[in-house]
Amino acid sequence: MRIFLVTAAVVALPILSACGSDSATEPPALTAADLSRSLQDKGLRDKDLADCAAALYVSEGISQQGLRTMIGDEYDNKTADPATLGMSKEDGDRARAANAKIATECLGK
C-alpha cells in the first residue's frame, strides 16, 4: 500500500505542477492609465478627455485582450470590422457603450 501511495504521488506531482498559472509569461494587466497614455500617444491631445475615456472603457468591463487590441497598432492603418471593432463581439458592444458614455460624460467638461 505504501509503495502505491508513493508511486501515485510521484506520478501526480508533474500533473499538478502543470495546473498552476505561469504569471511570468502573462503580460501585466492594462489599467486606465495605460489606456489613457495610449490614447494620447495616438493623437488625443486632451489629457482630461483621454483619462475620462480610458476610465469608461475599463469600467465597461472590456477584457484585457480587448484593451490590448485598443492600444495595439494593428488597426492604425486599416479599418476594423465595425461590428466588433476588431475585438470580440462582447468587447465591441462594451466599447460602443463606452463611446456613448464618453460623448455624454467626458466631452465638454
C-alpha positions in Angstrom: 0.0 0.0 0.0 2.8 2.4 0.9 4.5 1.8 -2.5 1.3 2.6 -4.2 0.9 5.9 -2.4 4.5 6.9 -3.2 4.1 6.0 -6.8 0.8 7.9 -7.1 2.4 11.0 -5.5 5.3 10.8 -7.9 3.0 10.4 -10.9 0.7 13.2 -9.8 3.4 15.8 -9.0 4.2 16.8 -12.6 0.5 16.9 -13.5 -0.4 19.1 -10.5 2.5 21.4 -11.1 1.3 22.0 -14.7 -2.0 23.2 -13.4 -0.6 26.4 -11.9 -0.6 29.8 -13.5 2.7 30.9 -15.1 2.5 34.6 -14.3 5.9 35.2 -15.8 4.5 34.7 -19.3 1.3 36.6 -18.7 1.6 40.3 -19.6 0.7 42.7 -16.8 -2.9 43.8 -16.7 -3.6 47.1 -18.5 -5.0 49.9 -16.4 -7.0 53.0 -17.3 -3.7 55.0 -17.0 -2.1 52.7 -19.7 -5.1 53.2 -21.9 -5.1 56.9 -21.4 -1.4 57.1 -22.3 -2.0 55.1 -25.4 -5.0 57.3 -26.5 -2.8 60.4 -26.0 0.1 58.8 -28.0 -2.3 58.0 -30.8 -3.3 61.7 -31.1 -5.9 62.5 -28.4 -4.2 65.6 -27.1 -6.7 66.5 -24.3 -5.3 64.6 -21.2 -8.6 65.0 -19.2 -10.6 63.6 -22.1 -8.2 60.7 -22.5 -8.3 59.9 -18.8 -12.1 60.1 -18.7 -12.5 57.9 -21.8 -10.0 55.3 -20.6 -11.8 55.1 -17.2 -15.1 54.5 -19.0 -13.6 51.8 -21.3 -12.2 50.0 -18.3 -15.4 50.4 -16.2 -17.5 49.0 -19.0 -15.6 45.7 -18.5 -13.7 45.4 -21.7 -11.5 42.3 -21.4 -7.7 42.6 -21.2 -7.5 41.2 -24.8 -9.9 43.9 -25.9 -7.9 46.6 -24.2 -4.7 45.2 -25.8 -6.5 45.4 -29.2 -7.3 49.1 -28.4 -3.8 50.1 -27.6 -2.2 47.9 -30.3 -1.2 49.2 -33.7 -3.0 46.6 -35.8 -5.8 48.9 -36.8 -3.8 52.1 -37.1 -3.5 51.7 -40.9 -6.6 49.5 -41.6 -10.2 49.7 -40.7 -11.5 47.3 -38.0 -14.8 45.4 -38.5 -17.5 47.9 -37.5 -19.5 45.1 -35.8 -16.7 44.1 -33.4 -14.2 47.0 -33.6 -11.5 44.3 -34.0 -12.4 42.7 -30.7 -14.8 40.0 -29.6 -18.5 40.8 -30.1 -18.9 41.3 -26.3 -16.0 43.7 -26.1 -17.2 45.5 -29.2 -20.6 46.0 -27.6 -18.9 47.3 -24.4 -16.7 49.7 -26.4 -19.7 51.1 -28.2 -21.5 51.6 -24.8 -18.4 53.3 -23.5 -18.3 55.5 -26.6 -21.8 56.7 -26.0 -21.0 57.5 -22.4 -17.8 59.3 -23.5 -19.9 61.6 -25.7 -22.2 62.5 -22.7 -19.9 62.3 -19.7 -16.4 63.3 -21.0 -16.9 65.8 -23.8 -17.5 69.4 -22.7 -16.1 69.0 -19.2 
